[in-house]
Amino acid sequence: MKKVIEINNLTKNYGKQRGVTDVSFSVAEGDIFGFLGPNGAGKSTTIRSMLGLIYFETGDIKIFGKDIRTGKEEILKDIGYMPSEAMFYPGLTVSDTIKMAADVRKKDCRAEADKLCERLKVDVNKKISDLSLGNRKKVSIICAMQHCPKLFVFDEPTSGLDPLMQTEFFELVKEYVKDGATCMLSTHILSEVKKYCKTVAIMKEGKLQCVDEVSKITKTNAKRIKMIRDGKSEDFLYKGNLSELYKELEGHNIEDILIEEPSLDEIFMHYYKG
């Protein structure tokens, strides 16, 4: 599978503050790639380094097979980037803002922009200063999507969107990916990764914890045990052989017991806590 993003041994420091250390992963063409981690994990630093927006100390980054240090201008032509907090000129209308974003790329994106505004229910005549957080987020999405790039990079795209618009956003992502695009989705929302992503990288405190297919990460031998033993209620994750658990329970008064698969949230969270 062709690799759209290749990051090798990326390190970026902010003086005494933590950045990212020795981060390596790749994103395959046509993937919806989840970049998961709590706030402050290093996701935005990695993305900004990847797009040539900040200088990084060591490592190599290639997008579309080109080095970001030497091919930045060519690379960015085919990327739709949405930062976690987009800033617009407050006095401009939505229509003017979207057009300005297209003009910067020297492209006529009117047809695609009109489609996106309709799908996301955006009033193009309103001023940016009159928009709610959710509607400003929609404008940011349109600016990132309207030129139909080969690669989408979204940093916390759904914060501020209502559930219906969150669903519509992901429907749009799936449509673009079906047409040949690739998407990197940075988020701290587990449910988004579980529902929409094929592959996930998990960050914690500036370091990469793992990279794998979501389906493989969620496979586990651990079991969630809920029981009432000797009059006491117990609820815990058990990772050993169940036969050993049964032996341990011999001689105890087991009033009730439930053995089930752990939730997907629990599986992901052990990467944060472990």
C-alpha positions as CSV (number, residue, x, y, z in Angstrom):
1,M,0.0,0.0,0.0
2,K,1.3,3.4,-1.0
3,K,2.3,5.6,2.0
4,V,0.9,9.2,2.0
5,I,2.6,10.2,5.3
6,E,5.9,8.9,6.6
7,I,7.3,10.2,9.9
8,N,10.6,8.8,11.2
9,N,12.1,9.6,14.7
10,L,10.5,13.0,15.0
11,T,11.7,15.0,18.0
12,K,10.5,18.5,18.8
13,N,11.2,20.3,22.0
14,Y,10.0,23.7,23.5
15,G,12.9,24.5,25.8
16,K,12.0,23.0,29.2
17,Q,8.4,22.1,28.0
18,R,7.7,18.7,26.5
19,G,7.1,18.4,22.8
20,V,7.4,15.0,21.1
21,T,10.2,12.5,21.3
22,D,11.2,9.9,18.7
23,V,7.8,9.6,17.0
24,S,7.6,7.3,14.0
25,F,4.5,6.1,12.0
26,S,3.1,6.1,8.5
27,V,-0.3,6.6,7.0
28,A,-1.5,4.5,4.0
29,E,-3.3,5.9,1.0
30,G,-7.1,5.7,1.4
31,D,-6.9,5.3,5.2
32,I,-8.9,7.2,7.8
33,F,-6.1,7.3,10.3
34,G,-6.9,8.1,14.0
35,F,-4.3,10.1,15.9
36,L,-5.5,9.6,19.5
37,G,-4.4,11.0,22.8
38,P,-5.5,13.3,25.7
39,N,-4.9,17.0,25.5
40,G,-1.2,17.8,25.7
41,A,-0.1,14.4,24.4
42,G,1.8,15.9,21.4
43,K,-0.7,15.5,18.6
44,S,-0.8,19.1,17.5
45,T,3.0,19.4,17.7
46,T,3.3,16.4,15.4
47,I,0.9,17.8,12.9
48,R,2.4,21.2,12.8
49,S,5.8,19.6,12.3
50,M,4.4,17.4,9.6
51,L,3.0,20.4,7.7
52,G,6.2,22.5,8.0
53,L,4.5,25.0,10.3
54,I,7.1,24.7,13.0
55,Y,10.8,23.6,13.0
56,F,11.7,20.2,14.4
57,E,15.1,19.3,15.8
58,T,15.6,15.7,14.5
59,G,13.8,13.2,12.3
60,D,12.4,13.0,8.8
61,I,9.0,13.7,7.4
62,K,7.7,12.8,4.0
63,I,4.3,13.6,2.5
64,F,3.4,12.2,-0.9
65,G,7.0,10.9,-1.0
66,K,8.4,14.4,-0.7
67,D,10.5,15.8,2.2
68,I,8.6,18.5,4.0
69,R,11.8,20.6,4.5
70,T,12.4,20.9,0.8
71,G,9.0,20.4,-0.8
72,K,6.7,22.2,1.5
73,E,5.0,24.5,-1.1
74,E,4.3,21.6,-3.4
75,I,3.1,19.3,-0.6
76,L,0.7,21.9,0.9
77,K,-1.1,22.3,-2.4
78,D,-2.7,18.9,-2.0
79,I,-3.5,19.1,1.8
80,G,-6.7,20.3,3.5
81,Y,-5.7,21.3,7.0
82,M,-8.1,22.2,9.7
83,P,-6.5,23.4,13.0
84,S,-8.2,22.9,16.3
85,E,-8.8,26.6,16.6
86,A,-9.2,28.4,13.3
87,M,-9.1,32.2,13.4
88,F,-10.9,34.3,10.8
89,Y,-11.3,38.0,10.1
90,P,-14.5,38.8,12.2
91,G,-15.7,41.5,9.8
92,L,-15.9,39.3,6.7
93,T,-18.9,37.3,5.7
94,V,-18.8,33.6,5.6
95,S,-19.0,33.8,1.8
96,D,-16.0,36.1,1.6
97,T,-14.0,34.0,4.0
98,I,-14.6,30.8,2.0
99,K,-13.7,32.6,-1.2
100,M,-10.5,34.1,0.3
101,A,-9.4,30.6,1.3
102,A,-10.0,29.4,-2.3
103,D,-8.2,32.5,-3.8
104,V,-5.1,31.7,-1.7
105,R,-4.9,28.4,-3.5
106,K,-5.7,30.1,-6.9
107,K,-8.6,27.7,-7.4
108,D,-12.3,28.1,-8.4
109,C,-13.9,26.1,-5.6
110,R,-17.4,27.6,-5.9
111,A,-19.3,24.4,-6.9
112,E,-17.7,22.3,-4.1
113,A,-18.1,25.1,-1.5
114,D,-21.8,25.5,-2.4
115,K,-22.3,21.7,-1.9
116,L,-20.5,21.8,1.5
117,C,-22.4,24.8,2.7
118,E,-25.7,23.1,1.9
119,R,-24.7,19.8,3.5
120,L,-23.4,21.6,6.7
121,K,-26.3,24.1,6.7
122,V,-24.1,27.2,6.7
123,D,-25.6,30.7,6.2
124,V,-23.0,32.3,3.9
125,N,-24.4,35.8,4.3
126,K,-23.6,36.0,8.0
127,K,-20.5,37.8,9.4
128,I,-17.9,35.6,11.1
129,S,-18.3,37.7,14.3
130,D,-22.0,36.6,14.4
131,L,-21.3,32.9,14.3
132,S,-21.4,30.4,17.1
133,L,-18.4,28.2,17.8
134,G,-20.1,25.4,16.0
135,N,-20.8,27.4,12.9
136,R,-17.2,28.8,12.8
137,K,-16.1,25.2,13.0
138,K,-18.2,24.4,9.9
139,V,-16.6,27.3,8.0
140,S,-13.2,25.9,8.9
141,I,-14.3,22.5,7.6
142,I,-15.4,24.0,4.3
143,C,-12.2,25.9,3.9
144,A,-10.2,22.6,4.4
145,M,-12.4,20.5,2.0
146,Q,-13.5,22.8,-0.8
147,H,-10.4,22.3,-3.0
148,C,-10.8,18.4,-2.8
149,P,-7.2,17.7,-1.6
150,K,-5.5,14.3,-1.7
151,L,-4.9,14.5,2.1
152,F,-7.1,15.9,4.9
153,V,-5.5,16.7,8.2
154,F,-8.1,17.5,10.9
155,D,-7.2,18.6,14.4
156,E,-10.1,18.1,16.8
157,P,-12.7,18.8,14.0
158,T,-15.9,17.9,15.8
159,S,-15.6,19.9,19.0
160,G,-18.5,22.4,19.0
161,L,-20.5,20.5,16.4
162,D,-23.9,19.1,17.4
163,P,-24.4,15.3,16.9
164,L,-26.2,15.7,13.6
165,M,-23.4,17.8,12.1
166,Q,-20.7,15.4,13.6
167,T,-22.4,12.6,11.6
168,E,-22.6,14.7,8.5
169,F,-18.9,15.7,8.8
170,F,-17.9,12.0,8.9
171,E,-20.2,11.2,6.0
172,L,-18.3,13.8,3.9
173,V,-15.0,12.4,5.0
174,K,-16.0,8.9,3.9
175,E,-17.2,10.2,0.5
176,Y,-13.9,12.0,-0.2
177,V,-11.9,8.9,1.0
178,K,-14.0,6.7,-1.3
179,D,-13.0,9.1,-4.2
180,G,-9.3,8.5,-3.4
181,A,-8.4,10.9,-0.5
182,T,-6.7,10.1,2.7
183,C,-7.6,11.4,6.1
184,M,-5.6,11.9,9.3
185,L,-7.9,12.7,12.3
186,S,-6.4,14.0,15.5
187,T,-8.8,13.6,18.4
188,H,-9.2,12.7,22.0
189,I,-12.7,11.3,21.4
190,L,-12.5,7.5,21.6
191,S,-15.9,6.9,19.9
192,E,-14.8,8.7,16.7
193,V,-11.8,6.5,16.3
194,K,-13.7,3.3,17.0
195,K,-16.5,4.1,14.6
196,Y,-14.6,5.7,11.6
197,C,-10.9,4.8,11.7
198,K,-9.1,1.8,10.2
199,T,-5.8,2.5,11.8
200,V,-4.8,4.4,15.0
201,A,-1.7,5.8,16.6
202,I,-1.9,6.5,20.3
203,M,0.1,9.3,21.9
204,K,0.9,9.9,25.6
205,E,3.1,12.6,27.1
206,G,4.9,13.3,23.8
207,K,5.6,9.7,23.0
208,L,4.0,7.2,20.7
209,Q,2.5,4.3,22.6
210,C,1.4,2.1,19.7
211,V,0.3,2.1,16.0
212,D,-2.0,-0.6,14.7
213,E,-5.3,-1.4,13.1
214,V,-8.3,-0.5,15.4
215,S,-9.6,-4.1,15.0
216,K,-6.3,-5.6,16.3
217,I,-6.0,-3.2,19.2
218,T,-9.5,-4.0,20.4
219,K,-8.8,-7.8,20.5
220,T,-7.9,-8.8,24.0
221,N,-8.0,-11.8,26.3
222,A,-8.9,-9.6,29.3
223,K,-12.4,-10.1,30.8
224,R,-14.5,-7.7,32.9
225,I,-15.5,-9.6,36.0
226,K,-18.5,-8.5,38.1
227,M,-19.4,-10.6,41.1
228,I,-20.7,-10.7,44.6
229,R,-18.3,-12.9,46.7
230,D,-18.7,-13.5,50.4
231,G,-21.2,-10.7,50.6
232,K,-19.0,-8.1,48.9
233,S,-19.5,-6.6,45.4
234,E,-16.4,-6.7,43.1
235,D,-15.8,-5.3,39.7
236,F,-12.4,-5.7,38.0
237,L,-10.5,-6.5,34.7
238,Y,-8.9,-10.0,34.7
239,K,-6.1,-10.8,32.2
240,G,-5.2,-14.3,33.4
241,N,-6.4,-17.8,32.6
242,L,-10.0,-18.1,33.6
243,S,-9.3,-21.6,35.0
244,E,-7.0,-20.0,37.5
245,L,-9.7,-17.6,38.5
246,Y,-12.2,-20.5,39.0
247,K,-9.7,-22.2,41.3
248,E,-9.2,-19.0,43.3
249,L,-13.0,-18.8,43.8
250,E,-13.3,-22.3,45.2
251,G,-14.5,-22.2,48.8
252,H,-16.0,-18.8,48.5
253,N,-19.7,-18.0,48.6
254,I,-20.4,-16.7,45.1
255,E,-23.8,-15.2,45.1
256,D,-23.6,-13.8,41.6
257,I,-21.0,-13.5,38.8
258,L,-20.9,-11.9,35.3
259,I,-18.0,-12.4,32.9
260,E,-18.0,-10.2,29.8
261,E,-15.7,-8.5,27.3
262,P,-14.2,-5.2,28.5
263,S,-15.5,-2.0,26.8
264,L,-13.5,-0.6,24.0
265,D,-13.0,2.5,26.1
266,E,-11.3,0.4,28.7
267,I,-9.0,-1.2,26.1
268,F,-7.9,2.2,24.8
269,M,-7.5,3.8,28.2
270,H,-4.9,1.3,29.4
271,Y,-2.5,2.8,26.8
272,Y,-3.0,6.2,28.6
273,K,-2.6,4.8,32.1
274,G,-0.1,2.0,31.5
